[in-house]
């Protein structure tokens, strides 16, 4: 996936919500996205730590990437109490698993990626662009990839198996 359009400006912000049942592949997808962004080293799941920081690029083009897993949150107020507001107003890509657990606290997503396990080896991935920037990234992705068995709808969604 070409991630360059998301961070051509190191001061830009992007929000991606990841939805899917347990075992649908949200964390695995984030690992692939981080590798595509150039993140090296061990990529841990933030299930217990809630957030894992990463960085894409180096020097002046370095861009922070934050991977959140809100699965263990019981109250949306926990997001505010944890001090995450400062992270979300700053630059970088924020990847969020279980965003519904902090309903009303998060900024609107640029993309919502929904994963559905069809069986042990297959996933259905649906990407919905929820902002103009998200739509631009989706258009760039659609133009640079050839998705087999895919359908791009007029609302900006991509359904790929």
C-alpha atoms as a printed R data frame, in Angstrom:
    type eleno elety resid chain resno       x       y      z
1   ATOM     1    CA   UNK     A     1   0.000   0.000  0.000
2   ATOM     2    CA   UNK     A     2   1.461   3.374 -0.906
3   ATOM     3    CA   UNK     A     3   1.547   5.340  2.330
4   ATOM     4    CA   UNK     A     4   3.462   8.350  1.017
5   ATOM     5    CA   UNK     A     5   0.347  10.516  0.377
6   ATOM     6    CA   UNK     A     6  -0.541  10.225  4.060
7   ATOM     7    CA   UNK     A     7   2.645  11.873  5.251
8   ATOM     8    CA   UNK     A     8   4.117  14.048  2.512
9   ATOM     9    CA   UNK     A     9   4.130  16.742  5.220
10  ATOM    10    CA   UNK     A    10   5.723  15.722  8.559
11  ATOM    11    CA   UNK     A    11   3.332  18.098 10.360
12  ATOM    12    CA   UNK     A    12   0.194  16.442  9.019
13  ATOM    13    CA   UNK     A    13  -2.216  14.375 11.092
14  ATOM    14    CA   UNK     A    14  -4.107  11.248 10.107
15  ATOM    15    CA   UNK     A    15  -6.547   9.031 11.990
16  ATOM    16    CA   UNK     A    16  -7.370   5.451 11.028
17  ATOM    17    CA   UNK     A    17  -9.913   3.421 12.956
18  ATOM    18    CA   UNK     A    18  -9.679  -0.363 12.751
19  ATOM    19    CA   UNK     A    19 -12.807  -2.396 13.376
20  ATOM    20    CA   UNK     A    20 -13.321  -6.132 13.545
21  ATOM    21    CA   UNK     A    21 -13.966  -8.957 15.960
22  ATOM    22    CA   UNK     A    22 -11.227 -10.515 18.073
23  ATOM    23    CA   UNK     A    23  -8.881 -12.389 15.768
24  ATOM    24    CA   UNK     A    24  -9.999 -10.526 12.642
25  ATOM    25    CA   UNK     A    25  -6.439  -9.341 11.982
26  ATOM    26    CA   UNK     A    26  -6.390  -5.712 13.128
27  ATOM    27    CA   UNK     A    27  -2.981  -5.925 14.812
28  ATOM    28    CA   UNK     A    28  -1.533  -7.963 11.933
29  ATOM    29    CA   UNK     A    29  -2.733  -5.303  9.488
30  ATOM    30    CA   UNK     A    30  -1.146  -2.553 11.602
31  ATOM    31    CA   UNK     A    31   2.149  -4.455 11.577
32  ATOM    32    CA   UNK     A    32   2.037  -4.582  7.773
33  ATOM    33    CA   UNK     A    33   1.195  -0.872  7.566
34  ATOM    34    CA   UNK     A    34   4.076  -0.022  9.902
35  ATOM    35    CA   UNK     A    35   6.509  -2.131  7.868
36  ATOM    36    CA   UNK     A    36   5.255  -0.436  4.675
37  ATOM    37    CA   UNK     A    37   5.944   2.902  6.370
38  ATOM    38    CA   UNK     A    38   9.528   1.836  7.018
39  ATOM    39    CA   UNK     A    39   9.281   1.023 10.721
40  ATOM    40    CA   UNK     A    40  11.987  -1.464 11.663
41  ATOM    41    CA   UNK     A    41  12.572  -3.555 14.755
42  ATOM    42    CA   UNK     A    42  10.054  -5.333 16.921
43  ATOM    43    CA   UNK     A    43   6.461  -4.189 16.574
44  ATOM    44    CA   UNK     A    44   4.550  -5.038 19.744
45  ATOM    45    CA   UNK     A    45   0.819  -5.187 20.217
46  ATOM    46    CA   UNK     A    46  -0.432  -2.367 22.462
47  ATOM    47    CA   UNK     A    47  -3.112  -4.581 24.045
48  ATOM    48    CA   UNK     A    48  -1.722  -4.161 27.567
49  ATOM    49    CA   UNK     A    49   0.234  -0.911 27.161
50  ATOM    50    CA   UNK     A    50  -2.719   0.718 25.298
51  ATOM    51    CA   UNK     A    51  -0.350   2.646 23.003
52  ATOM    52    CA   UNK     A    52   2.901   1.872 21.198
53  ATOM    53    CA   UNK     A    53   4.804   4.772 19.561
54  ATOM    54    CA   UNK     A    54   6.696   4.321 16.292
55  ATOM    55    CA   UNK     A    55   8.422   6.573 13.788
56  ATOM    56    CA   UNK     A    56   8.493   6.536 10.004
57  ATOM    57    CA   UNK     A    57  11.340   8.201  8.175
58  ATOM    58    CA   UNK     A    58  14.367   9.948  9.611
59  ATOM    59    CA   UNK     A    59  15.642  13.465 10.164
60  ATOM    60    CA   UNK     A    60  13.415  16.287  8.960
61  ATOM    61    CA   UNK     A    61  11.030  13.823  7.302
62  ATOM    62    CA   UNK     A    62  10.464  11.761 10.489
63  ATOM    63    CA   UNK     A    63   6.796  11.256 11.268
64  ATOM    64    CA   UNK     A    64   5.346   9.744 14.450
65  ATOM    65    CA   UNK     A    65   2.952   6.830 14.245
66  ATOM    66    CA   UNK     A    66   0.897   5.862 17.282
67  ATOM    67    CA   UNK     A    67  -0.793   2.447 17.540
68  ATOM    68    CA   UNK     A    68  -3.604   2.359 20.106
69  ATOM    69    CA   UNK     A    69  -5.607  -0.616 21.341
70  ATOM    70    CA   UNK     A    70  -8.580   0.508 23.424
71  ATOM    71    CA   UNK     A    71  -9.964  -3.016 23.939
72  ATOM    72    CA   UNK     A    72  -9.405  -2.950 27.714
73  ATOM    73    CA   UNK     A    73 -11.077   0.447 28.232
74  ATOM    74    CA   UNK     A    74 -14.368   0.245 30.112
75  ATOM    75    CA   UNK     A    75 -15.276   3.923 30.067
76  ATOM    76    CA   UNK     A    76 -14.617   6.501 27.314
77  ATOM    77    CA   UNK     A    77 -13.395   8.896 30.038
78  ATOM    78    CA   UNK     A    78 -10.302   6.664 30.444
79  ATOM    79    CA   UNK     A    79  -9.010   8.146 27.171
80  ATOM    80    CA   UNK     A    80  -9.092  11.641 28.632
81  ATOM    81    CA   UNK     A    81  -7.663  10.475 31.969
82  ATOM    82    CA   UNK     A    82  -4.736   8.800 30.152
83  ATOM    83    CA   UNK     A    83  -3.750  12.149 28.597
84  ATOM    84    CA   UNK     A    84  -4.096  11.036 24.988
85  ATOM    85    CA   UNK     A    85  -5.574  14.374 23.858
86  ATOM    86    CA   UNK     A    86  -2.032  15.802 23.521
87  ATOM    87    CA   UNK     A    87  -1.021  12.994 21.172
88  ATOM    88    CA   UNK     A    88  -4.085  13.492 18.997
89  ATOM    89    CA   UNK     A    89  -3.570  17.238 18.515
90  ATOM    90    CA   UNK     A    90   0.030  16.650 17.452
91  ATOM    91    CA   UNK     A    91   1.287  15.492 14.059
92  ATOM    92    CA   UNK     A    92   1.438  11.867 13.028
93  ATOM    93    CA   UNK     A    93  -0.591   8.844 12.103
94  ATOM    94    CA   UNK     A    94  -2.879   7.431 14.777
95  ATOM    95    CA   UNK     A    95  -3.973   3.819 14.230
96  ATOM    96    CA   UNK     A    96  -6.756   2.826 16.628
97  ATOM    97    CA   UNK     A    97  -8.095  -0.619 17.402
98  ATOM    98    CA   UNK     A    98 -11.461  -0.756 19.200
99  ATOM    99    CA   UNK     A    99 -12.232   2.979 18.717
100 ATOM   100    CA   UNK     A   100 -15.825   2.472 19.868
101 ATOM   101    CA   UNK     A   101 -14.522   1.883 23.416
102 ATOM   102    CA   UNK     A   102 -13.660   5.598 23.595
103 ATOM   103    CA   UNK     A   103 -16.732   6.872 21.776
104 ATOM   104    CA   UNK     A   104 -17.026  10.632 21.701
105 ATOM   105    CA   UNK     A   105 -13.397  11.242 22.673
106 ATOM   106    CA   UNK     A   106 -11.630  10.639 19.360
107 ATOM   107    CA   UNK     A   107 -11.327  13.055 16.460
108 ATOM   108    CA   UNK     A   108 -13.118  11.903 13.310
109 ATOM   109    CA   UNK     A   109 -11.216   9.252 11.365
110 ATOM   110    CA   UNK     A   110  -9.824   9.791  7.892
111 ATOM   111    CA   UNK     A   111 -10.307   6.078  7.218
112 ATOM   112    CA   UNK     A   112 -12.317   3.347  8.849
113 ATOM   113    CA   UNK     A   113 -10.903  -0.078  8.026
114 ATOM   114    CA   UNK     A   114 -13.272  -2.954  8.805
115 ATOM   115    CA   UNK     A   115 -11.875  -6.481  8.848
116 ATOM   116    CA   UNK     A   116 -13.951  -9.617  8.756
117 ATOM   117    CA   UNK     A   117 -12.526 -13.119  9.117
118 ATOM   118    CA   UNK     A   118 -14.036 -15.309  6.410
119 ATOM   119    CA   UNK     A   119 -12.076 -18.362  7.587
120 ATOM   120    CA   UNK     A   120  -8.622 -19.092  9.073
121 ATOM   121    CA   UNK     A   121  -6.772 -17.783  6.002
122 ATOM   122    CA   UNK     A   122  -9.058 -15.199  4.405
123 ATOM   123    CA   UNK     A   123 -10.171 -11.738  5.472
124 ATOM   124    CA   UNK     A   124 -12.550  -9.259  3.927
125 ATOM   125    CA   UNK     A   125 -11.216  -5.717  4.261
126 ATOM   126    CA   UNK     A   126 -13.412  -2.688  3.744
127 ATOM   127    CA   UNK     A   127 -11.968   0.798  3.735
128 ATOM   128    CA   UNK     A   128 -14.246   3.781  4.101
129 ATOM   129    CA   UNK     A   129 -12.915   7.319  3.620
130 ATOM   130    CA   UNK     A   130 -14.563   9.630  6.132
131 ATOM   131    CA   UNK     A   131 -12.753  12.914  5.314
132 ATOM   132    CA   UNK     A   132 -11.607  14.662  2.125
133 ATOM   133    CA   UNK     A   133  -7.983  13.782  3.002
134 ATOM   134    CA   UNK     A   134  -9.005  10.167  3.533
135 ATOM   135    CA   UNK     A   135 -10.761  10.151  0.161
136 ATOM   136    CA   UNK     A   136  -7.620  11.522 -1.519
137 ATOM   137    CA   UNK     A   137  -5.525   8.714  0.050
138 ATOM   138    CA   UNK     A   138  -8.090   6.139 -1.004
139 ATOM   139    CA   UNK     A   139  -8.056   7.479 -4.551
140 ATOM   140    CA   UNK     A   140  -4.237   7.367 -4.602
141 ATOM   141    CA   UNK     A   141  -4.283   3.804 -3.295
142 ATOM   142    CA   UNK     A   142  -6.915   2.711 -5.795
143 ATOM   143    CA   UNK     A   143  -4.968   4.222 -8.683
144 ATOM   144    CA   UNK     A   144  -1.676   2.604 -7.677
145 ATOM   145    CA   UNK     A   145  -2.959  -0.859 -6.823
146 ATOM   146    CA   UNK     A   146  -4.642  -3.477 -8.857
147 ATOM   147    CA   UNK     A   147  -7.105  -5.106 -6.480
148 ATOM   148    CA   UNK     A   148  -8.293  -8.495 -7.622
149 ATOM   149    CA   UNK     A   149 -11.953  -9.099 -6.853
150 ATOM   150    CA   UNK     A   150 -12.369  -5.492 -5.770
151 ATOM   151    CA   UNK     A   151 -15.053  -2.914 -6.070
152 ATOM   152    CA   UNK     A   152 -14.633   0.806 -5.404
153 ATOM   153    CA   UNK     A   153 -17.939   2.431 -4.574
154 ATOM   154    CA   UNK     A   154 -18.980   6.025 -5.138
155 ATOM   155    CA   UNK     A   155 -18.887   6.654 -1.375
156 ATOM   156    CA   UNK     A   156 -15.180   5.991 -1.241
157 ATOM   157    CA   UNK     A   157 -15.177   2.455  0.034
158 ATOM   158    CA   UNK     A   158 -12.955  -0.337 -1.163
159 ATOM   159    CA   UNK     A   159 -13.933  -3.951 -0.640
160 ATOM   160    CA   UNK     A   160 -11.083  -6.370 -1.279
161 ATOM   161    CA   UNK     A   161 -10.801 -10.084 -0.574
